[in-house]
Amino acid sequence: MAAEAADGLDQALRALADANRRAILAVVRSRPRSVGEIAGSVGLSQQTTSHHLKVLREAGLARSTREGTRHLFAVETDGLEAVRAYLDEFWPTKLADLKAAVESWKGQTDD
Protein backbone atom coordinates (compact mmCIF):
# COMPACT_ATOMS: atom_id res chain seq x y z
CA MET A 1 0.00 0.00 0.00
CA ALA A 2 1.42 3.38 -0.98
CA ALA A 3 2.27 5.77 1.87
CA GLU A 4 -0.34 8.32 0.78
CA ALA A 5 -3.08 5.69 0.61
CA ALA A 6 -2.03 4.32 4.00
CA ASP A 7 -2.18 7.81 5.51
CA GLY A 8 -5.67 8.31 4.08
CA LEU A 9 -6.81 4.96 5.44
CA ASP A 10 -5.35 5.74 8.87
CA GLN A 11 -7.10 9.11 8.91
CA ALA A 12 -10.42 7.53 7.90
CA LEU A 13 -10.14 4.80 10.54
CA ARG A 14 -9.31 7.37 13.25
CA ALA A 15 -12.34 9.41 12.21
CA LEU A 16 -14.58 6.33 12.28
CA ALA A 17 -13.31 5.33 15.73
CA ASP A 18 -15.45 8.07 17.30
CA ALA A 19 -19.07 7.08 18.00
CA ASN A 20 -20.34 10.64 17.44
CA ARG A 21 -18.80 10.71 13.97
CA ARG A 22 -20.35 7.37 13.09
CA ALA A 23 -23.71 8.71 14.29
CA ILE A 24 -23.26 11.81 12.12
CA LEU A 25 -22.50 9.67 9.08
CA ALA A 26 -25.65 7.65 9.75
CA VAL A 27 -27.70 10.87 9.82
CA VAL A 28 -26.31 12.15 6.51
CA ARG A 29 -26.35 8.75 4.82
CA SER A 30 -29.73 9.20 3.13
CA ARG A 31 -29.55 12.88 2.16
CA PRO A 32 -27.52 16.06 2.75
CA ARG A 33 -28.36 17.88 5.98
CA SER A 34 -27.46 21.14 7.68
CA VAL A 35 -25.30 21.35 10.80
CA GLY A 36 -28.33 22.29 12.91
CA GLU A 37 -30.31 19.33 11.63
CA ILE A 38 -27.41 16.96 12.25
CA ALA A 39 -26.77 18.38 15.73
CA GLY A 40 -30.43 17.93 16.67
CA SER A 41 -30.44 14.34 15.43
CA VAL A 42 -27.32 13.26 17.31
CA GLY A 43 -27.86 15.36 20.44
CA LEU A 44 -24.72 17.50 20.16
CA SER A 45 -24.20 21.25 20.06
CA GLN A 46 -23.75 22.83 16.65
CA GLN A 47 -20.17 23.75 17.56
CA THR A 48 -19.30 20.16 18.51
CA THR A 49 -21.07 18.84 15.43
CA SER A 50 -19.12 21.28 13.23
CA HIS A 51 -15.86 20.02 14.73
CA HIS A 52 -16.78 16.40 13.99
CA LEU A 53 -17.86 17.32 10.46
CA LYS A 54 -14.49 18.99 9.89
CA VAL A 55 -12.70 15.79 10.95
CA LEU A 56 -14.94 13.71 8.67
CA ARG A 57 -14.30 16.07 5.73
CA GLU A 58 -10.53 16.02 6.30
CA ALA A 59 -10.65 12.22 6.39
CA GLY A 60 -12.53 12.20 3.08
CA LEU A 61 -15.65 10.66 4.63
CA ALA A 62 -18.02 13.63 4.28
CA ARG A 63 -18.45 16.49 1.85
CA SER A 64 -20.14 19.85 2.09
CA THR A 65 -22.10 21.87 -0.42
CA ARG A 66 -23.82 25.22 -0.24
CA GLU A 67 -27.51 25.72 -0.77
CA GLY A 68 -28.08 29.43 -0.51
CA THR A 69 -26.67 30.45 2.86
CA ARG A 70 -26.74 26.92 4.29
CA HIS A 71 -23.93 24.40 4.30
CA LEU A 72 -25.19 20.88 3.71
CA PHE A 73 -23.21 17.78 4.59
CA ALA A 74 -23.39 14.31 3.06
CA VAL A 75 -21.43 11.05 3.06
CA GLU A 76 -18.46 10.95 0.70
CA THR A 77 -18.70 7.41 -0.61
CA ASP A 78 -15.26 7.54 -2.26
CA GLY A 79 -13.71 8.04 1.18
CA LEU A 80 -15.48 5.00 2.52
CA GLU A 81 -14.18 2.94 -0.42
CA ALA A 82 -10.62 2.99 0.98
CA VAL A 83 -11.86 1.57 4.27
CA ARG A 84 -13.97 -1.02 2.51
CA ALA A 85 -11.09 -2.09 0.25
CA TYR A 86 -8.86 -2.54 3.29
CA LEU A 87 -11.44 -4.65 5.12
CA ASP A 88 -12.22 -6.68 1.99
CA GLU A 89 -8.59 -7.87 1.97
CA PHE A 90 -9.41 -10.05 4.98
CA TRP A 91 -12.24 -11.98 3.34
CA PRO A 92 -10.53 -14.26 0.76
CA THR A 93 -8.49 -16.06 3.43
CA LYS A 94 -11.46 -16.40 5.77
CA LEU A 95 -13.71 -17.66 2.99
CA ALA A 96 -11.09 -20.22 1.96
CA ASP A 97 -10.82 -21.35 5.59
CA LEU A 98 -14.61 -21.66 5.83
CA LYS A 99 -14.75 -23.64 2.59
CA ALA A 100 -12.07 -26.04 3.84
CA ALA A 101 -13.88 -26.48 7.17
CA VAL A 102 -17.21 -27.19 5.46
CA GLU A 103 -15.62 -29.64 3.03
CA SER A 104 -13.86 -31.38 5.92
CA TRP A 105 -17.08 -31.58 7.91
CA LYS A 106 -18.98 -32.83 4.87
CA GLY A 107 -16.36 -35.50 4.26
CA GLN A 108 -16.75 -36.69 7.86
CA THR A 109 -20.53 -36.90 7.64
CA ASP A 110 -20.51 -38.79 4.32
CA ASP A 111 -18.87 -41.81 5.92
PyMOL commands that set and color helices and strands:
alter all, ss='L'
color gray80, all
select helices_A, chain A and resi 3-16+19-28+35-42+46-58+77-88+91-109
alter helices_A, ss='H'
color red, helices_A
select strands_A, chain A and resi 33-34+62-67+70-75
alter strands_A, ss='S'
color yellow, strands_A
deselect
rebuild
show_as cartoon
